[in-house]
Amino acid sequence: MNSRPLAEVARVIRSKNASPFELTLDIVFRERADFQAARKADFLRREALASLYRCPLEHVGEVIYYEPALAVKASIRRLVPSGSFGDSDVYGAQQHGPLLEGITVPVRDAGPAG
């Protein structure tokens, strides 16, 4: 099985507030086969998110795969509540950056050249 950067196989990679205290990370794949290969490999683990976001494992919620939308969702506790002193992203919309560089995804094999 091959592996590619998440940004190459995802149509959408975004973050947003789930509440003033939590961020939601959303990933939507371009192709069903890539989603299925990534899901089978359980590519997005809580431990990886904790490492990427430099937070304790208990701050990372369950990783949810939603097949009808080819989507993966996870939540992370915000380091600073939205809108409070020191918050640089009130909407949580710019917190997906670590996913762009730090995650590779096992994807389907292309098969023999035709």
Secondary structure, DSSP 8 states (H G I E B T S, - for coil): -EEEEHHHHEEEEEEEEEETTEEEEEEEES-HHHHHHHHHTT-S-HHHHHHHTT--GGGB---EEEGGGTEEEEEEE-SS-TTSTT-S-TT-TT--HHHHHH-EEEE----S--
